[in-house]
């Protein structure tokens, strides 16, 4: 005997019977399955150390804990240099190599403790580049009685030294790769001395990475 397909009738109970409202529902509506969205496949999931993640095939695995970052810091005292631009890469490396070799990836930050000298990165081979740079600085920042500077407490080279220091700056940041400073073939670290009377200069080197 075929099943009855007559609609089912329900009455609302929120109102008195004489005002009951008939609601007709087809059995096909009552029995209709709910639709769900298909899950979205992801190739990878960032996870905290020790938690589950999905690989490219959708398989779960435990995420390996990342290497803890390391820090090292050293203050290097550079000997007095005559006025001009000086290549100091080898001096810096000699002081930091034992610590530098412990880093596979990171950054080296160099900070100069002075306002009348500067740090920069430039040509490490031809000494004429350093001489020409000094000539350029002296040309655009004049000295002597005709110069417009008021700050001359320590001589005519006083204010020009401060201006040149601000032009090049007192800090450098260099990437570390596999225990070495990752600089270009012809790049070197310069100390630019802007005073006529040589003095020792201090550079703080901070290493950070893994």
Secondary structure, 3 states (H helix, E strand, C coil): CCCCCCCEEEECCCCCHHHCCEEEECHHHHCCCCCCCCCCCCCCCCCCCCCEEECCCCCEEECCCCCCCEEEEEEEEECCCCCEEEECHHHHHHHHHHHHCCCCEEEEEEEECCCCEEEEEEECCCHHHHHHHHHHHHHHCCCCCCCCCCCCCCCCHHHHHHHHHHHHCCEEEEEEECCEECCCCCEEEEEEECCCCCCCEEEEEEEEEC
